[in-house]
Amino acid sequence: MLKNIPTSLPPELLKILMEMGHGDEIIIADRNFSPASHAQRLMRCDGHNAPPLLDAILQLLPLDTFVNHPVALMAVVLGDKSSSGIWPSYKIVQKHDPHFTGFEMMGRHVFYLRPRKDSAIVATREMARYANLGLKKGLVA
C-alpha cells in the first residue's frame, strides 16, 4: 500500500507514468478520440472524466519547463458551432505548476499526429467536445 496516490489512477497508469522520461507525452482523450488507432501505449480509464484525471496525473507528473507550452489542447475546428466548455476546468494545471503560462492550441489533425512511440493515451469517458489534451513530462526536481 502506498500513501498519497490518487485513487483514480489505476496501477497500469502509474506504471506508464513511472516509465515516461523527460519529453515523453501523455494524452488524455475524450470519448470521441480514437485511441486504439493512435496509441503506442493505451490505458483505458472509461469510468473517469478528464478534469479529475488531469488533476490526479499532475500530482505525480512534472511538466516540461524546456518548452513554451507543455500542455496542448485540441482546438475547435473552424466553422464548428460548438465550443469546449471544459477548457476552464483545465486551468487546474496552474495549481500544480506555478510557471504555467498557457495552453498550446492545435488543430484536430495536427493533434491526432501528436502521439509518437514514447506517447501514451489515456481513454476517458469525457463527453465534452474538444476535451483532448496532451502533457509533456518534465524533469523531477
N, C-alpha and C positions, 0 to 999 in steps of 0.2 A: 504494500500500500504506500502510495506517495501522498504528500501534502501539497495543497495549493495548485493542483492540476484541475483546470476547469472540467466539470463532469460532462460537458457537451463534446469533448474531444475523445473519440474512441482510440484505443491503443494503436490501431493501424495508422491513424493520422498523426499521433505522437511520434511514431517511428519515422514517417515521412519527414516531419519537421526536424527530427534529430539528424536525419541523413542529408538534409539540404546544406549546401555550402554557400559561401558568400556569392551573391549574384544570381543564385538559383531563384526560380519563381514558383509561386503557388497561385492558382486561380480559384476563386470562389465563384461558382457558376450557378445561375438561376435555372429554373426548370425548363426554360426554352433553349438553353445551350446544349449542344450535342457533345457531351464529354467523351463518349466512347470513340468517336471518330477523330478526336483531337488529343487525347491523353496518352502520354507515355506511362504515367502512373495515375490511376484513378482511385479516388476514395469516395464512397457513397455515404452521404450524411442526409439522407432523404427525410429524416424526421426533424430537420432544423432549418430555420430561416437564415439568411445571410448575415444580418447585423449581429446577432448573438455569436455566431461562429467567428466573425471578424474580430469581435471583442475578445473571445477566448484565444484565438490564434495569436493575436497581438500581445497577449500576456506573456507569451513564450518566445515569439519571433521578433528579433530586432529588424528594423527596416534599414535598407541600404542608404548610407549617408554620402556615397560617392556618385550618386546620380541626382539629377534635379527633381525627378518625380518617381519615388519608389512605389507609388500606388497609382494604378491606371484604371480608368473606368471606360466601359463601352459607351460611346456617345450615341445619342438618339439619332436615328437615320433621318437625313434631310427629307422633309416632306411628311414624315410620320407625325400625326397629330397628337400622339400620346406623349407623355413625359415620364420621367422617372422620379416619382415622389419619394423613392427610397434614399436618394443621394444625401439628404440632410442627416440621415441616421449614420452615414458612413463617416461623419465628422468625429466619430469616436476615435479615429486614428490620432487626433490631437491629444487625447488623454494618454495615449501610450508613447507618443513621440513628440516632444515639445518643439522639435526642429522642423516638423512637417509644414510645408509651405503650400500645398495644394495638389490636386489630382491631375494626372495626365489624361487627357481625353483622346480616345482612339476610336476611329471608325470601326464599324462592325466587322468588316472583312479583315482589316489590319489586326483587330483584337483576336479574331479566330486564328490568325497566323502566329500569334504570340507564343503558344506552348512550344517548347523545344524539348530536347532529350533530357534536360535537367528539370523540367517542369512537372508539377503535379496539379491535378484538377480535383477540386472538392465539389461534388454534385450535391446541391441542396434542394429543398422543396420550395425555395423562394419564388413567390408568384409575381412579384413586382417586375415590370418590364425594364430592361436595360439595367439589371441589378448585378451584372457580372463585374468583377474587379480582380485585378492582378496585383500581387505583392512581391516585391523583390527583397530577398533576405540580405541583411547587412551583417556586420561583424558583431560578435558578442563582446561587449566591453570588459 
